[in-house]
Amino acid sequence: MSLIGNVPVAGGLVSLIGVLLIFRRDRNCLHDDIAKTRVVKFAASSQ
């Protein structure tokens, strides 16, 4: 993703879209989709 971000104009657009994808219901960014990973919701226990 950082290599794509260095491409003039298109790199900035891809980086912006990649970050804005976090607002989807599944919370995956573009790099999560590329790597086929999932975002896991973690709730800390209160002690």
N, C-alpha and C positions, 0 to 999 in steps of 0.2 A: 504494500500500500504506500509506503514512503517513496518508492521509486516512481510510482504513478503520480504522486503528489508533486514531483519535481518537473513534470511536463508543463510547459507554459499553457495557460488558459484551460485546456482540457483537464490537466492534473488538479487544478484548484477546484474545478467543478465536480470532479469525481470525489475529491476529498470532502467537499461540502455535502454532497449527497450521501456519502458514506456515514458521516456523522449524524445527519438528520434522520437517518433510518432508525435511530435508537428510539424514536417516538412511536414506533409501531407497537402493536399489542404484544408481540413476542420479545421485544426489546433487543433484537439482533441488529447489529450494524452490518455494513457491507463486508467487512473482514470476517465476521462470524459466518455469513452466508458462503463466502468463498472457501473457508476452512471447514464448512459443514459442522460447526460447533453450536452449542446452545447456551443461552444465558440462564443461570440457575438462580432462583430467588432464595436468599438465605436470611433467616430470621435469627438474630442473636438471642441467646437465652439471658434473662435477667436474674442475677443472683444477688 
